[in-house]
Amino acid sequence: MTSRHTRWARPIALLLMASLVAGCGLPRVGPTKREIYAGSVQKQGDSFVVTVNDRVTRATAVQPALGFTEQFQNAGLLGSDLISPGDTLGLTIWENVDDGLLAGEATNQTTLGEVQVDGSGFIFVPYAGRIKAAGNTPEGVRRVITEKLEQQTPDPQVEVRRLAGNGSTVAISGAVSGQGVYPIEAPTRTLSAMIASAGGIAIPPEVAQITVIRGDQRSKVWFQDLFKYPQFDIALRGGDRILVEADTRAYTALGATGAQSRVTFETQTLSALEAIAQVGGLSTAAADPTGVFVLRNEPMEIANQVLGRTDLQGAQRLVYVLDLTKPNGLFLARDFSIRDDDTIYVTEAPFTQWSKVIGAFTGTLGAVGSVSTASSTLSGDF
């Protein structure tokens, strides 16, 4: 009985191993390089497989263009003392008589501490009536009040001070140290100065984006470009809303890499080489450096340019191939730009699958041997 079990053990093990390999039952991280090529349009698939070269890197080097529109850039600086609706003014009036229109008998000075400019741009001053203040300067308002009062009291002296008010404020929110509503004053009439007055940004400057909303207009710029391009450090207007937020672009890394995850951009531009390094590089025990793929839905214009065609309509599925073993492979990976929602997939090296086959084979023989031994033991018991 024992010899019969032993005689059938090895053929059964070989049969199990063959079934395992034939049925693709071995674990793996994803499709092989051959399977990806088999899904190309050239082989009746639904994606274009393109080998990356210098021409392809130039055609695909498209990054989101951020910058303020001309309407924002052409807005001049507000005058440091220009009065707006909602501002608050401080008034002091001196009269050259003991018993004046406004002052009492003991003093010839009258202080109107806080006079707010209404929505129509006017203020009310006793005996002077409604005065148009919005669009004027404190000096201009002083002259108007003086002219009104001197018709009723001799040689009045008027002082007008502009205080911070609601009409000249901006709202700052998002990733800043101090969110809130801030007045536009002489030192904070530009975007960078206003952000600084709010404590500065609270995220790395490399990924910070600034959005300014003015009425029904909105525009966005990279934070670092405020200092790189002076025209982007725009003048502010009352009612502006400023939003500071981190770049939301990300890519997905899969396959034989150091980590498989969705990764956010850490810089304004990101190359394939930097993206691979960001997830820990290629897996030294499993990766095939000749099979680095970048999967992307490419806009029609770029797809036609990459493929040298003019007939493609709509976005196209493109699979870009990088071979890091070629003499210029690393340079091409360094120059090839990664874009938002890209997928980087690294295939396994062929020996990895062979290692798994051998592991499965030796494991199967060991398991079958154990079964044979157990069977022999049971046969001996009976």
Disulfide bonds with the S-S distance in Angstrom:
none
